Amino acid sequence: MFKLITAIIFFPGVLLSNELVCQSNKDRNGHLSFSFTSEGLSLNSCETKQQICNFVEFKHLENHTFETSGSFIFNGSRSETLIFDGAFERLIVKTDYALSRSGDRLKSKNIQTQFVCQITNSI
């Protein structure tokens, strides 16, 4: 399976699709659902307990790292970085700028959340 996902990401001519569902231990009812296709990474659905979930463009940076075109799951972020482990079983989403629940600006290198992922559908 790992080879299939790697082929999809690094060889965009491949016309296959994989769905990846990620959940946080801190939000058991929430999820992030992605598709890897010949066009890259796209968001299928998203639910979080903070009710922040924006559909954004994902730019492939290197290896298993993507950057968003704007605020994805952190309120008010300018962009977020998604870092998948080599087997796509873990995901870290991080940013260095966001807004708190009260609307105050937060700036830190440690604004992040972690997810456990599972491939649910391969075509």
trRosetta pair geometry for C-beta under 8 A, 3 or more apart (Angstrom, degrees):
i j d omega theta_ij theta_ji phi_ij phi_ji
1 4 5.5 -54 -155 31 38 115
1 5 6.6 32 153 -14 69 102
1 119 6.1 -166 -178 38 137 162
1 122 7.2 -119 -130 -73 97 150
2 5 6.0 -56 -151 38 33 107
2 6 6.2 33 152 -19 66 109
2 86 7.3 25 -150 146 129 79
2 87 5.6 -61 -96 -125 119 67
2 88 7.4 175 -115 13 74 101
3 6 5.6 -55 -145 39 32 114
3 7 6.2 36 154 -23 65 105
4 7 5.7 -54 -150 33 28 112
4 8 6.6 29 153 -20 62 104
4 16 6.9 -89 -175 117 101 157
4 18 6.9 123 123 -62 112 136
4 122 6.8 29 131 -145 156 133
5 8 5.7 -53 -150 33 34 112
5 9 6.4 26 156 -13 67 107
5 18 5.9 -66 -95 38 86 164
5 36 6.0 66 -141 73 82 168
5 88 5.7 -84 158 -17 171 148
5 119 7.5 -123 -64 -89 126 136
6 9 6.0 -60 -147 40 30 105
6 10 5.9 -6 169 12 68 116
7 10 6.6 -72 -130 54 21 87
7 11 5.1 -32 -172 37 65 119
7 14 5.4 84 139 -46 99 164
7 16 7.8 43 98 39 110 134
8 11 7.1 -52 -93 60 11 76
8 12 7.8 52 178 -104 47 43
8 14 5.4 -108 -102 81 56 132
8 16 5.7 -101 -92 73 111 102
8 17 7.8 117 -133 -103 143 26
8 18 6.5 -151 -2 6 167 113
8 36 4.8 93 117 140 141 114
8 37 7.0 -87 -172 -144 118 8
8 38 7.0 -103 -156 -78 79 47
9 36 6.4 -52 -64 -159 82 126
9 40 7.6 61 -129 -131 65 58
9 41 8.0 17 -110 -49 96 91
9 60 6.8 157 -166 -128 95 143
9 64 7.6 -24 -157 -102 173 64
11 14 5.1 71 103 -19 99 108
12 38 5.1 95 -178 -172 66 69
12 39 7.2 76 -156 -87 111 19
12 40 7.2 -17 -113 -57 114 69
13 38 6.5 14 -154 -144 7 118
14 38 5.8 -170 74 -94 54 93
15 38 5.4 -22 -99 -42 49 137
16 37 7.5 -162 91 -134 42 54
16 38 7.4 110 35 -50 49 86
16 122 7.5 0 175 -172 113 81
16 123 6.1 176 -161 89 70 68
17 35 5.6 -14 -166 -169 104 109
17 36 6.9 159 -152 78 50 55
17 37 4.8 -6 -104 -96 88 86
17 121 7.9 -7 115 113 93 97
17 122 7.7 170 92 -151 54 41
17 123 4.7 11 56 48 89 112
18 35 6.9 151 76 -154 44 57
18 36 4.7 -1 53 48 97 103
18 119 5.8 -39 -177 -143 113 111
18 121 7.0 162 -156 88 46 60
18 122 5.1 -4 -109 -107 83 74
18 123 7.5 -157 -73 24 44 68
19 33 6.4 -5 -172 -173 102 95
19 34 7.1 157 -155 83 53 46
19 35 5.5 -28 -97 -96 66 73
19 44 6.6 4 -135 -20 104 155
19 119 7.0 120 78 -160 54 61
19 120 5.0 -52 96 62 107 91
19 121 4.0 28 29 48 119 100
19 122 7.8 -132 22 -63 71 42
20 33 7.3 160 83 -155 48 48
20 34 4.7 -14 60 62 98 97
20 35 7.6 173 17 -86 78 23
20 36 6.8 52 -12 -18 116 101
20 88 6.1 -88 -123 169 139 124
20 117 5.4 9 178 -175 103 122
20 118 7.3 162 -154 79 62 31
20 119 5.6 -37 -99 -97 72 60
20 120 7.3 152 -111 9 20 84
21 31 5.7 -16 -169 -171 96 122
21 32 7.3 156 -156 81 48 50
21 33 5.0 -12 -103 -104 77 80
21 34 7.9 -176 -77 23 33 66
21 117 6.7 159 83 -150 38 69
21 118 5.7 -21 62 61 87 83
21 120 5.0 34 -1 -21 115 131
22 31 6.7 142 74 -163 47 67
22 32 4.5 -13 59 59 102 100
22 33 7.7 -171 21 -75 68 36
22 34 7.4 25 -3 0 108 105
22 91 5.0 -22 -132 24 153 138
22 115 3.8 51 168 149 114 138
22 116 6.7 162 -152 77 71 31
22 117 4.1 -31 -92 -91 87 87
22 118 7.8 160 -84 15 45 60
23 27 7.2 -142 -170 86 75 77
23 28 6.8 43 175 -133 125 40
23 30 6.8 144 -138 88 76 66
23 31 5.2 -36 -86 -104 83 75
23 32 7.8 -174 -72 21 38 71
23 115 6.1 142 67 -155 19 92
23 116 6.0 -25 63 58 75 83
23 117 7.9 153 15 -87 58 43
24 27 4.4 43 67 37 113 91
24 28 7.9 -104 81 -59 63 37
24 30 6.4 1 32 75 102 115
24 113 6.0 -27 -112 166 138 114
24 114 6.7 121 -126 84 86 52
24 115 5.2 -63 -73 -98 68 73
24 116 7.8 141 -101 12 25 74
25 28 7.5 8 -158 -69 32 78
25 114 7.6 3 14 88 98 97
25 116 7.2 67 -48 -7 85 113
26 113 7.4 -102 41 -150 131 109
27 30 3.8 -5 141 26 120 122
27 48 6.0 -7 180 -148 165 66
27 49 4.8 -146 -126 -9 112 110
29 47 7.2 -75 130 120 77 124
29 49 6.9 91 62 -73 103 94
30 47 4.8 -149 -135 105 68 77
30 48 4.5 52 -141 -111 145 41
30 49 5.6 -98 -44 -27 127 72
31 45 7.2 31 94 103 104 97
31 46 7.2 -139 96 -132 59 38
31 47 5.8 33 39 45 70 91
32 43 7.2 -68 -167 -135 88 98
32 45 7.9 179 -153 93 32 55
32 46 5.3 13 -116 -114 66 87
32 73 7.6 -64 -82 -65 125 139
32 91 7.5 -97 67 84 139 159
32 115 6.4 -41 29 -124 121 167
33 43 7.2 96 79 -168 59 61
33 44 4.1 -62 111 65 105 111
33 45 4.5 23 41 49 122 81
33 46 7.0 -141 26 -65 72 55
34 41 5.7 -18 -171 -164 125 93
34 42 6.7 147 -158 77 72 39
34 43 5.9 -45 -103 -104 70 47
34 44 6.4 -175 -102 2 13 91
35 41 7.4 152 79 -153 49 45
35 42 5.1 -14 57 61 96 92
35 44 5.5 95 -26 -53 98 106
36 40 7.5 -70 -145 165 61 27
36 41 6.0 -22 -100 -96 68 66
37 40 6.9 -9 63 42 72 29
37 42 6.7 -6 16 11 113 114
39 42 7.1 29 89 -37 112 118
40 58 6.3 -169 138 86 119 100
40 60 5.7 -135 -138 -33 117 114
41 58 4.2 -56 82 92 108 150
41 60 7.0 132 3 -71 106 90
41 66 5.5 -53 40 -96 152 159
41 82 7.8 -150 138 76 164 147
42 58 6.9 -153 -85 22 37 118
43 46 5.9 -15 -177 -37 124 118
43 55 5.5 -155 70 -127 129 76
43 56 7.3 64 -4 41 137 61
43 58 7.6 131 -32 -30 88 120
46 53 3.8 -178 118 -170 118 131
46 55 7.6 179 17 -75 129 70
46 73 7.4 -132 -177 -85 133 101
47 53 6.5 -69 -93 -29 20 164
48 51 6.5 -142 78 -48 78 18
48 52 5.9 -39 68 54 134 63
48 53 5.4 156 8 -56 103 108
48 73 5.8 116 -44 -148 159 106
50 73 7.6 103 60 -179 125 80
50 75 7.2 -116 155 -39 132 108
52 71 7.5 -74 -180 156 114 111
52 73 5.6 112 106 -161 98 45
52 74 7.0 73 124 -108 146 4
52 75 5.2 -107 -106 -67 153 79
53 72 7.5 -2 -144 167 46 57
53 73 6.0 10 -99 -103 62 76
54 70 6.7 -65 111 98 145 104
54 71 5.4 70 24 98 147 79
54 72 5.7 -123 58 -124 88 31
54 73 7.8 -151 22 -61 75 39
56 68 4.4 43 113 -165 147 105
56 69 4.8 -172 -176 45 99 85
56 70 5.2 -157 -119 49 125 80
56 71 7.3 178 -66 71 137 36
56 72 5.2 -88 16 -88 137 86
57 68 7.1 129 73 -160 51 55
57 69 4.0 48 49 -19 95 133
58 66 4.5 3 -175 177 106 133
58 67 7.3 143 -156 68 57 34
58 68 6.2 -33 -99 -98 63 59
58 69 7.7 -101 -60 -16 26 86
58 82 7.1 -28 -137 27 118 134
59 66 6.4 148 71 -162 41 73
59 67 4.9 -23 60 61 99 88
59 68 7.8 -179 15 -86 82 10
59 69 7.1 105 -22 -63 102 80
60 65 7.7 108 -163 83 55 55
60 66 5.7 -40 -99 -103 47 82
61 65 4.5 -49 60 104 113 102
61 66 6.4 177 2 -106 89 23
61 67 5.5 77 -49 -16 116 103
61 81 7.7 -14 -5 -137 149 100
62 65 5.4 11 59 46 66 113
64 83 6.7 82 104 -166 88 52
64 84 3.9 -100 162 68 120 93
64 85 6.9 -19 90 87 157 7
64 86 6.7 -159 -15 -94 147 36
64 88 7.0 -151 -144 -79 136 76
65 81 6.5 -10 -168 -174 98 100
65 82 7.0 159 -154 84 48 57
65 83 5.1 -5 -106 -106 85 73
65 84 7.6 -152 -71 24 41 71
66 81 7.3 157 82 -158 46 53
66 82 4.4 -7 59 57 96 106
67 79 5.6 20 178 166 98 125
67 80 7.3 166 -153 83 56 39
67 81 5.5 -24 -101 -102 74 69
67 82 7.6 -164 -77 19 26 75
68 71 7.6 -129 119 34 139 2
68 72 4.5 -129 -97 -46 167 120
68 77 7.9 66 71 105 130 121
68 79 5.2 176 71 -157 76 71
68 80 4.6 23 19 47 125 82
68 81 7.7 -128 4 -67 81 28
68 82 7.3 86 -41 -19 92 102
69 79 6.9 -48 -153 -113 7 98
70 77 7.5 133 165 92 48 77
70 78 7.0 -73 -136 -177 53 33
70 79 6.4 -49 -88 -89 17 61
71 74 6.4 -118 -149 76 84 64
71 75 6.8 26 -162 -148 135 20
71 76 6.1 57 -99 -12 139 4
71 77 4.6 134 -109 52 75 75
71 78 7.5 6 -59 -61 75 10
71 80 7.3 75 -137 -24 34 110
72 77 7.1 -37 23 63 69 130
72 80 4.6 -96 24 35 118 139
72 82 7.9 -46 82 -53 173 108
72 93 6.9 -116 89 -164 131 134
73 80 6.9 65 34 -92 77 175
73 93 6.0 51 43 125 127 155
73 113 7.1 -84 109 40 135 137
74 77 4.1 63 84 -31 110 126
74 80 6.0 144 19 -86 112 126
74 93 7.7 -174 -29 133 103 110
74 95 5.0 -132 44 24 157 142
74 98 4.1 -81 161 -109 116 133
74 111 6.4 76 -129 150 151 124
75 98 5.8 88 66 -176 62 97
75 99 4.6 -80 115 61 101 95
75 100 7.8 -59 73 71 127 3
75 101 7.6 108 30 -89 158 44
76 97 7.5 -95 121 137 89 82
76 98 5.4 117 71 -163 89 49
76 99 3.3 71 18 -10 148 108
76 105 7.6 -119 129 -112 146 67
77 80 5.3 56 121 -59 154 92
77 95 4.2 -54 -135 -157 136 165
77 97 5.8 130 -133 87 64 72
77 98 4.7 -21 -69 -91 85 81
77 111 7.9 -173 -95 113 119 141
78 95 7.5 150 41 -161 66 119
78 97 5.5 26 2 72 101 129
79 95 6.9 169 91 -122 43 102
80 93 5.6 16 166 -177 125 94
80 94 6.7 160 -161 80 80 28
80 95 4.5 -59 -105 -67 75 105
81 93 7.2 164 81 -152 47 49
81 94 5.4 -21 59 63 95 81
81 95 7.0 157 12 -80 75 53
82 91 6.2 -19 -166 -165 92 106
82 92 7.6 157 -154 81 43 48
82 93 5.4 -14 -101 -101 71 79
83 91 7.0 146 76 -157 48 54
83 92 4.7 -12 59 59 102 95
83 93 7.8 -179 21 -79 70 33
83 94 7.3 -2 5 13 112 105
84 88 5.0 -1 178 -111 131 64
84 90 7.1 143 -156 83 53 52
84 91 5.4 -22 -98 -99 68 78
84 117 7.3 -31 -132 21 102 157
85 88 6.9 -154 66 -58 68 18
85 89 5.9 -40 61 50 122 76
85 90 4.4 47 -7 52 122 97
85 91 7.8 -112 -2 -66 76 39
88 91 7.9 17 -158 -63 58 91
88 117 5.8 -81 156 98 71 136
88 119 6.8 61 104 -54 127 100
89 116 6.8 -16 164 -159 72 70
89 117 5.7 -167 -154 62 23 83
89 118 7.5 36 -129 -81 68 51
90 114 6.8 -18 -169 -168 98 100
90 115 7.0 150 -160 83 51 56
90 116 6.2 -29 -102 -111 66 52
90 117 6.5 -158 -69 15 13 95
91 114 7.1 151 84 -159 54 52
91 115 4.2 -11 61 60 102 106
91 116 7.9 -151 22 -64 81 9
91 117 5.4 77 -18 -38 108 124
92 112 5.6 4 -177 -176 98 126
92 113 7.5 166 -152 83 57 36
92 114 5.3 -23 -101 -102 74 74
92 115 7.7 -172 -76 22 30 74
93 112 6.5 163 85 -152 46 71
93 113 5.5 -9 58 57 95 84
93 115 7.2 39 -8 -7 101 113
94 110 7.9 -71 -147 -159 120 22
94 111 6.2 131 -159 89 73 61
94 112 3.6 -23 -97 -96 95 101
94 113 7.8 173 -78 19 59 51
95 98 5.6 100 90 -50 131 103
95 111 5.2 -41 69 91 74 118
95 112 7.6 162 19 -80 53 61
96 107 6.4 28 154 -160 77 68
96 108 6.5 -148 -153 80 63 32
96 109 5.5 -5 -115 -98 104 47
96 111 6.5 158 -108 31 24 109
97 105 7.3 -23 -160 -167 86 94
97 106 7.1 154 -153 85 39 64
97 107 5.4 -2 -102 -107 75 76
97 111 7.7 -152 3 32 12 151
98 105 8.0 150 86 -156 33 52
98 106 5.0 -14 67 60 77 110
98 111 5.4 177 7 -178 125 159
99 103 5.6 -16 -178 -142 121 37
99 104 6.8 144 -159 69 69 33
99 105 6.3 -45 -104 -98 66 44
99 106 6.7 161 -113 10 13 90
100 103 6.7 -42 67 28 74 18
100 104 4.5 3 29 54 119 88
100 105 7.8 -49 -3 11 86 5
100 106 5.6 109 -51 -41 84 113
106 111 6.3 114 122 -81 124 136
108 111 5.3 116 72 -33 98 90
119 122 6.5 28 162 -54 121 99
